[in-house]
Amino acid sequence: MSKDNKTQSVSQKEKYRDKLRMMQEDFLQGFTSLLVRGIELGVVRPDRVVSKVHILALVVDNISNYMLMGIELDQRDIWTETVRSVLK
């Protein structure tokens, strides 16, 4: 592989990584906003908010990974149970 191809490959990997990072950060920010609103409405307890946000983001990410690999899961049930556990 030539030096130009290696540089281009590294550049593409960096762009891909940056896009993935932005998407993950958007999930975290979105879930944070939702949980803060839930706290304001009294439907989410204000304890361990950061952990709850991370749980939601990790589950969404892993559900999508399984779907991309063609592994069938009951996504709706998994997500419902995850949300229930966060709202307790």
N, CA, C and O atoms as CSV, one atom per row, in Angstrom:
chain,resi,resn,atom,element,x,y,z
A,1,MET,N,N,0.854,-1.171,0.000
A,1,MET,CA,C,0.000,0.000,0.000
A,1,MET,C,C,0.894,1.226,0.000
A,1,MET,O,O,1.849,1.303,0.773
A,2,SER,N,N,0.591,2.178,-0.858
A,2,SER,CA,C,1.413,3.379,-0.949
A,2,SER,C,C,1.156,4.294,0.242
A,2,SER,O,O,0.165,4.150,0.958
A,3,LYS,N,N,2.068,5.232,0.434
A,3,LYS,CA,C,1.950,6.183,1.533
A,3,LYS,C,C,0.670,7.008,1.409
A,3,LYS,O,O,0.011,7.286,2.411
A,4,ASP,N,N,0.312,7.404,0.167
A,4,ASP,CA,C,-0.909,8.178,-0.053
A,4,ASP,C,C,-2.147,7.377,0.342
A,4,ASP,O,O,-3.071,7.914,0.953
A,5,ASN,N,N,-2.163,6.088,-0.009
A,5,ASN,CA,C,-3.299,5.233,0.345
A,5,ASN,C,C,-3.409,5.055,1.859
A,5,ASN,O,O,-4.507,5.056,2.416
A,6,LYS,N,N,-2.247,4.900,2.523
A,6,LYS,CA,C,-2.261,4.763,3.979
A,6,LYS,C,C,-2.775,6.044,4.628
A,6,LYS,O,O,-3.575,5.990,5.562
A,7,THR,N,N,-2.316,7.199,4.135
A,7,THR,CA,C,-2.755,8.477,4.676
A,7,THR,C,C,-4.251,8.651,4.470
A,7,THR,O,O,-4.964,9.094,5.370
A,8,GLN,N,N,-4.722,8.300,3.282
A,8,GLN,CA,C,-6.144,8.415,2.993
A,8,GLN,C,C,-6.947,7.462,3.886
A,8,GLN,O,O,-8.009,7.830,4.389
A,9,SER,N,N,-6.452,6.269,4.077
A,9,SER,CA,C,-7.128,5.296,4.920
A,9,SER,C,C,-7.211,5.795,6.365
A,9,SER,O,O,-8.257,5.676,7.002
A,10,VAL,N,N,-6.129,6.342,6.875
A,10,VAL,CA,C,-6.120,6.882,8.233
A,10,VAL,C,C,-7.091,8.048,8.323
A,10,VAL,O,O,-7.830,8.168,9.299
A,11,SER,N,N,-7.093,8.896,7.322
A,11,SER,CA,C,-7.993,10.039,7.298
A,11,SER,C,C,-9.451,9.595,7.290
A,11,SER,O,O,-10.278,10.175,7.994
A,12,GLN,N,N,-9.773,8.576,6.505
A,12,GLN,CA,C,-11.135,8.057,6.455
A,12,GLN,C,C,-11.535,7.445,7.799
A,12,GLN,O,O,-12.660,7.624,8.266
A,13,LYS,N,N,-10.605,6.727,8.406
A,13,LYS,CA,C,-10.883,6.136,9.716
A,13,LYS,C,C,-11.139,7.222,10.752
A,13,LYS,O,O,-12.026,7.085,11.595
A,14,GLU,N,N,-10.362,8.301,10.689
A,14,GLU,CA,C,-10.545,9.398,11.638
A,14,GLU,C,C,-11.898,10.078,11.438
A,14,GLU,O,O,-12.573,10.420,12.409
A,15,LYS,N,N,-12.291,10.273,10.187
A,15,LYS,CA,C,-13.595,10.886,9.899
A,15,LYS,C,C,-14.721,9.979,10.398
A,15,LYS,O,O,-15.684,10.454,11.001
A,16,TYR,N,N,-14.600,8.695,10.149
A,16,TYR,CA,C,-15.597,7.727,10.591
A,16,TYR,C,C,-15.684,7.716,12.118
A,16,TYR,O,O,-16.775,7.741,12.688
A,17,ARG,N,N,-14.522,7.679,12.770
A,17,ARG,CA,C,-14.469,7.690,14.230
A,17,ARG,C,C,-15.102,8.967,14.779
A,17,ARG,O,O,-15.857,8.923,15.750
A,18,ASP,N,N,-14.792,10.105,14.154
A,18,ASP,CA,C,-15.356,11.383,14.604
A,18,ASP,C,C,-16.872,11.420,14.450
A,18,ASP,O,O,-17.575,11.936,15.319
A,19,LYS,N,N,-17.372,10.876,13.351
A,19,LYS,CA,C,-18.832,10.831,13.150
A,19,LYS,C,C,-19.497,9.928,14.185
A,19,LYS,O,O,-20.543,10.275,14.734
A,20,LEU,N,N,-18.894,8.777,14.450
A,20,LEU,CA,C,-19.429,7.870,15.467
A,20,LEU,C,C,-19.416,8.527,16.850
A,20,LEU,O,O,-20.369,8.408,17.620
A,21,ARG,N,N,-18.333,9.209,17.140
A,21,ARG,CA,C,-18.222,9.890,18.432
A,21,ARG,C,C,-19.302,10.960,18.572
A,21,ARG,O,O,-19.930,11.076,19.625
A,22,MET,N,N,-19.517,11.735,17.523
A,22,MET,CA,C,-20.553,12.768,17.561
A,22,MET,C,C,-21.925,12.145,17.769
A,22,MET,O,O,-22.737,12.661,18.536
A,23,MET,N,N,-22.183,11.031,17.083
A,23,MET,CA,C,-23.467,10.357,17.217
A,23,MET,C,C,-23.656,9.860,18.655
A,23,MET,O,O,-24.733,10.017,19.230
A,24,GLN,N,N,-22.628,9.271,19.224
A,24,GLN,CA,C,-22.710,8.773,20.596
A,24,GLN,C,C,-22.915,9.931,21.576
A,24,GLN,O,O,-23.705,9.823,22.513
A,25,GLU,N,N,-22.210,11.024,21.359
A,25,GLU,CA,C,-22.368,12.189,22.228
A,25,GLU,C,C,-23.773,12.781,22.099
A,25,GLU,O,O,-24.337,13.264,23.080
A,26,ASP,N,N,-24.336,12.742,20.889
A,26,ASP,CA,C,-25.717,13.204,20.694
A,26,ASP,C,C,-26.701,12.333,21.474
A,26,ASP,O,O,-27.639,12.847,22.083
A,27,PHE,N,N,-26.487,11.016,21.457
A,27,PHE,CA,C,-27.329,10.119,22.253
A,27,PHE,C,C,-27.244,10.496,23.729
A,27,PHE,O,O,-28.265,10.619,24.405
A,28,LEU,N,N,-26.025,10.677,24.221
A,28,LEU,CA,C,-25.844,11.017,25.632
A,28,LEU,C,C,-26.534,12.332,25.977
A,28,LEU,O,O,-27.215,12.431,26.998
A,29,GLN,N,N,-26.358,13.327,25.135
A,29,GLN,CA,C,-26.985,14.625,25.392
A,29,GLN,C,C,-28.505,14.522,25.317
A,29,GLN,O,O,-29.206,15.105,26.144
A,30,GLY,N,N,-29.009,13.798,24.353
A,30,GLY,CA,C,-30.451,13.627,24.206
A,30,GLY,C,C,-31.065,12.912,25.397
A,30,GLY,O,O,-32.101,13.331,25.912
A,31,PHE,N,N,-30.429,11.837,25.832
A,31,PHE,CA,C,-30.940,11.113,26.994
A,31,PHE,C,C,-30.819,11.952,28.268
A,31,PHE,O,O,-31.679,11.879,29.145
A,32,THR,N,N,-29.764,12.737,28.368
A,32,THR,CA,C,-29.624,13.630,29.518
A,32,THR,C,C,-30.776,14.623,29.553
A,32,THR,O,O,-31.387,14.835,30.601
A,33,SER,N,N,-31.072,15.231,28.415
A,33,SER,CA,C,-32.183,16.189,28.342
A,33,SER,C,C,-33.510,15.531,28.712
A,33,SER,O,O,-34.315,16.111,29.441
A,34,LEU,N,N,-33.734,14.313,28.205
A,34,LEU,CA,C,-34.970,13.600,28.521
A,34,LEU,C,C,-35.088,13.292,30.014
A,34,LEU,O,O,-36.148,13.475,30.612
A,35,LEU,N,N,-33.996,12.827,30.604
A,35,LEU,CA,C,-34.060,12.492,32.022
A,35,LEU,C,C,-34.216,13.739,32.888
A,35,LEU,O,O,-34.935,13.711,33.887
A,36,VAL,N,N,-33.560,14.814,32.521
A,36,VAL,CA,C,-33.729,16.068,33.267
A,36,VAL,C,C,-35.182,16.519,33.190
A,36,VAL,O,O,-35.750,16.950,34.193
A,37,ARG,N,N,-35.778,16.424,32.030
A,37,ARG,CA,C,-37.197,16.781,31.889
A,37,ARG,C,C,-38.066,15.837,32.713
A,37,ARG,O,O,-39.028,16.273,33.345
A,38,GLY,N,N,-37.735,14.551,32.709
A,38,GLY,CA,C,-38.463,13.588,33.517
A,38,GLY,C,C,-38.369,13.899,35.003
A,38,GLY,O,O,-39.343,13.732,35.737
A,39,ILE,N,N,-37.206,14.350,35.447
A,39,ILE,CA,C,-37.035,14.752,36.850
A,39,ILE,C,C,-37.934,15.945,37.150
A,39,ILE,O,O,-38.605,15.987,38.181
A,40,GLU,N,N,-37.940,16.914,36.237
A,40,GLU,CA,C,-38.791,18.097,36.410
A,40,GLU,C,C,-40.266,17.717,36.505
A,40,GLU,O,O,-41.020,18.332,37.259
A,41,LEU,N,N,-40.675,16.711,35.746
A,41,LEU,CA,C,-42.069,16.263,35.747
A,41,LEU,C,C,-42.383,15.305,36.899
A,41,LEU,O,O,-43.545,14.990,37.157
A,42,GLY,N,N,-41.344,14.852,37.581
A,42,GLY,CA,C,-41.535,13.948,38.703
A,42,GLY,C,C,-41.682,12.485,38.336
A,42,GLY,O,O,-42.123,11.684,39.162
A,43,VAL,N,N,-41.324,12.120,37.118
A,43,VAL,CA,C,-41.437,10.719,36.696
A,43,VAL,C,C,-40.101,9.990,36.707
A,43,VAL,O,O,-40.058,8.778,36.501
A,44,VAL,N,N,-39.009,10.711,36.944
A,44,VAL,CA,C,-37.678,10.115,37.043
A,44,VAL,C,C,-37.064,10.590,38.355
A,44,VAL,O,O,-37.073,11.781,38.668
A,45,ARG,N,N,-36.536,9.643,39.110
A,45,ARG,CA,C,-35.860,10.017,40.354
A,45,ARG,C,C,-34.526,10.671,40.018
A,45,ARG,O,O,-33.855,10.270,39.067
A,46,PRO,N,N,-34.144,11.673,40.795
A,46,PRO,CA,C,-32.933,12.439,40.467
A,46,PRO,C,C,-31.618,11.784,40.886
A,46,PRO,O,O,-30.582,12.449,40.888
A,47,ASP,N,N,-31.632,10.521,41.234
A,47,ASP,CA,C,-30.395,9.858,41.634
A,47,ASP,C,C,-29.733,9.151,40.454
A,47,ASP,O,O,-30.422,8.626,39.580
A,48,ARG,N,N,-28.429,9.135,40.425
A,48,ARG,CA,C,-27.611,8.409,39.429
A,48,ARG,C,C,-28.015,8.714,37.983
A,48,ARG,O,O,-28.087,7.810,37.151
A,49,VAL,N,N,-28.274,9.976,37.692
A,49,VAL,CA,C,-28.727,10.375,36.358
A,49,VAL,C,C,-27.695,10.020,35.292
A,49,VAL,O,O,-28.052,9.531,34.220
A,50,VAL,N,N,-26.435,10.262,35.577
A,50,VAL,CA,C,-25.387,9.967,34.588
A,50,VAL,C,C,-25.350,8.475,34.275
A,50,VAL,O,O,-25.225,8.086,33.114
A,51,SER,N,N,-25.457,7.648,35.295
A,51,SER,CA,C,-25.468,6.194,35.068
A,51,SER,C,C,-26.687,5.780,34.251
A,51,SER,O,O,-26.585,4.927,33.370
A,52,LYS,N,N,-27.832,6.380,34.539
A,52,LYS,CA,C,-29.050,6.064,33.787
A,52,LYS,C,C,-28.900,6.465,32.322
A,52,LYS,O,O,-29.308,5.726,31.426
A,53,VAL,N,N,-28.321,7.621,32.086
A,53,VAL,CA,C,-28.074,8.073,30.712
A,53,VAL,C,C,-27.165,7.087,29.997
A,53,VAL,O,O,-27.422,6.716,28.852
A,54,HIS,N,N,-26.111,6.666,30.666
A,54,HIS,CA,C,-25.160,5.730,30.050
A,54,HIS,C,C,-25.824,4.389,29.756
A,54,HIS,O,O,-25.564,3.787,28.714
A,55,ILE,N,N,-26.671,3.917,30.655
A,55,ILE,CA,C,-27.386,2.656,30.430
A,55,ILE,C,C,-28.246,2.761,29.174
A,55,ILE,O,O,-28.211,1.877,28.318
A,56,LEU,N,N,-29.014,3.838,29.065
A,56,LEU,CA,C,-29.877,4.017,27.880
A,56,LEU,C,C,-29.047,4.047,26.597
A,56,LEU,O,O,-29.388,3.388,25.615
A,57,ALA,N,N,-27.967,4.809,26.613
A,57,ALA,CA,C,-27.128,4.920,25.412
A,57,ALA,C,C,-26.484,3.583,25.059
A,57,ALA,O,O,-26.428,3.215,23.886
A,58,LEU,N,N,-26.006,2.863,26.049
A,58,LEU,CA,C,-25.372,1.570,25.789
A,58,LEU,C,C,-26.363,0.560,25.228
A,58,LEU,O,O,-26.032,-0.200,24.317
A,59,VAL,N,N,-27.572,0.549,25.766
A,59,VAL,CA,C,-28.568,-0.403,25.272
A,59,VAL,C,C,-28.953,-0.076,23.829
A,59,VAL,O,O,-29.031,-0.976,22.993
A,60,VAL,N,N,-29.194,1.195,23.532
A,60,VAL,CA,C,-29.528,1.569,22.148
A,60,VAL,C,C,-28.401,1.169,21.206
A,60,VAL,O,O,-28.649,0.601,20.142
A,61,ASP,N,N,-27.183,1.458,21.588
A,61,ASP,CA,C,-26.038,1.140,20.738
A,61,ASP,C,C,-25.919,-0.367,20.521
A,61,ASP,O,O,-25.680,-0.818,19.401
A,62,ASN,N,N,-26.082,-1.128,21.572
A,62,ASN,CA,C,-25.945,-2.575,21.441
A,62,ASN,C,C,-27.099,-3.204,20.675
A,62,ASN,O,O,-26.893,-4.164,19.932
A,63,ILE,N,N,-28.300,-2.685,20.841
A,63,ILE,CA,C,-29.422,-3.189,20.041
A,63,ILE,C,C,-29.118,-2.979,18.554
A,63,ILE,O,O,-29.321,-3.876,17.736
A,64,SER,N,N,-28.631,-1.785,18.219
A,64,SER,CA,C,-28.330,-1.523,16.801
A,64,SER,C,C,-27.186,-2.398,16.301
A,64,SER,O,O,-27.199,-2.823,15.146
A,65,ASN,N,N,-26.199,-2.674,17.148
A,65,ASN,CA,C,-25.099,-3.568,16.749
A,65,ASN,C,C,-25.611,-4.970,16.444
A,65,ASN,O,O,-25.209,-5.581,15.454
A,66,TYR,N,N,-26.495,-5.475,17.294
A,66,TYR,CA,C,-27.062,-6.805,17.068
A,66,TYR,C,C,-27.871,-6.827,15.771
A,66,TYR,O,O,-27.797,-7.784,15.000
A,67,MET,N,N,-28.638,-5.769,15.540
A,67,MET,CA,C,-29.431,-5.698,14.313
A,67,MET,C,C,-28.522,-5.711,13.080
A,67,MET,O,O,-28.818,-6.392,12.098
A,68,LEU,N,N,-27.416,-4.958,13.130
A,68,LEU,CA,C,-26.483,-4.920,12.005
A,68,LEU,C,C,-25.838,-6.277,11.739
A,68,LEU,O,O,-25.496,-6.599,10.601
A,69,MET,N,N,-25.676,-7.065,12.796
A,69,MET,CA,C,-25.092,-8.396,12.646
A,69,MET,C,C,-26.130,-9.438,12.261
A,69,MET,O,O,-25.794,-10.603,12.049
A,70,GLY,N,N,-27.388,-9.027,12.170
A,70,GLY,CA,C,-28.437,-9.952,11.785
A,70,GLY,C,C,-28.932,-10.844,12.902
A,70,GLY,O,O,-29.599,-11.849,12.656
A,71,ILE,N,N,-28.610,-10.481,14.122
A,71,ILE,CA,C,-29.066,-11.256,15.275
A,71,ILE,C,C,-30.409,-10.689,15.717
A,71,ILE,O,O,-30.530,-9.507,16.037
A,72,GLU,N,N,-31.403,-11.551,15.727
A,72,GLU,CA,C,-32.745,-11.092,16.056
A,72,GLU,C,C,-32.961,-11.066,17.561
A,72,GLU,O,O,-32.726,-12.051,18.262
A,73,LEU,N,N,-33.411,-9.923,18.032
A,73,LEU,CA,C,-33.749,-9.725,19.434
A,73,LEU,C,C,-35.134,-9.101,19.500
A,73,LEU,O,O,-35.621,-8.558,18.509
A,74,ASP,N,N,-35.757,-9.173,20.638
A,74,ASP,CA,C,-37.016,-8.463,20.832
A,74,ASP,C,C,-36.665,-7.056,21.307
A,74,ASP,O,O,-36.707,-6.755,22.500
A,75,GLN,N,N,-36.318,-6.201,20.342
A,75,GLN,CA,C,-35.848,-4.856,20.650
A,75,GLN,C,C,-36.858,-4.064,21.471
A,75,GLN,O,O,-36.490,-3.360,22.411
A,76,ARG,N,N,-38.124,-4.183,21.113
A,76,ARG,CA,C,-39.157,-3.428,21.822
A,76,ARG,C,C,-39.197,-3.826,23.296
A,76,ARG,O,O,-39.256,-2.963,24.171
A,77,ASP,N,N,-39.163,-5.126,23.570
A,77,ASP,CA,C,-39.208,-5.606,24.946
A,77,ASP,C,C,-37.950,-5.199,25.710
A,77,ASP,O,O,-38.027,-4.788,26.867
A,78,ILE,N,N,-36.813,-5.313,25.069
A,78,ILE,CA,C,-35.548,-4.925,25.708
A,78,ILE,C,C,-35.575,-3.443,26.058
A,78,ILE,O,O,-35.208,-3.053,27.166
A,79,TRP,N,N,-36.012,-2.620,25.106
A,79,TRP,CA,C,-36.040,-1.178,25.345
A,79,TRP,C,C,-37.067,-0.828,26.432
A,79,TRP,O,O,-36.805,0.017,27.287
A,80,THR,N,N,-38.227,-1.475,26.394
A,80,THR,CA,C,-39.251,-1.210,27.409
A,80,THR,C,C,-38.722,-1.540,28.798
A,80,THR,O,O,-38.902,-0.764,29.736
A,81,GLU,N,N,-38.075,-2.680,28.928
A,81,GLU,CA,C,-37.532,-3.082,30.225
A,81,GLU,C,C,-36.419,-2.132,30.677
A,81,GLU,O,O,-36.310,-1.819,31.863
A,82,THR,N,N,-35.606,-1.684,29.744
A,82,THR,CA,C,-34.541,-0.744,30.076
A,82,THR,C,C,-35.116,0.563,30.608
A,82,THR,O,O,-34.663,1.082,31.627
A,83,VAL,N,N,-36.110,1.085,29.915
A,83,VAL,CA,C,-36.733,2.343,30.346
A,83,VAL,C,C,-37.400,2.163,31.715
A,83,VAL,O,O,-37.279,3.025,32.585
A,84,ARG,N,N,-38.093,1.055,31.898
A,84,ARG,CA,C,-38.726,0.779,33.207
A,84,ARG,C,C,-37.681,0.787,34.322
A,84,ARG,O,O,-37.901,1.362,35.389
A,85,SER,N,N,-36.563,0.154,34.066
A,85,SER,CA,C,-35.539,0.084,35.114
A,85,SER,C,C,-34.948,1.463,35.422
A,85,SER,O,O,-34.571,1.741,36.561
A,86,VAL,N,N,-34.869,2.308,34.421
A,86,VAL,CA,C,-34.346,3.662,34.627
A,86,VAL,C,C,-35.364,4.533,35.366
A,86,VAL,O,O,-34.984,5.411,36.141
A,87,LEU,N,N,-36.647,4.295,35.132
A,87,LEU,CA,C,-37.684,5.103,35.765
A,87,LEU,C,C,-37.949,4.712,37.214
A,87,LEU,O,O,-38.582,5.477,37.942
A,88,LYS,N,N,-37.486,3.546,37.654
A,88,LYS,CA,C,-37.740,3.089,39.036
A,88,LYS,C,C,-37.092,4.006,40.041
A,88,LYS,O,O,-37.201,3.778,41.246
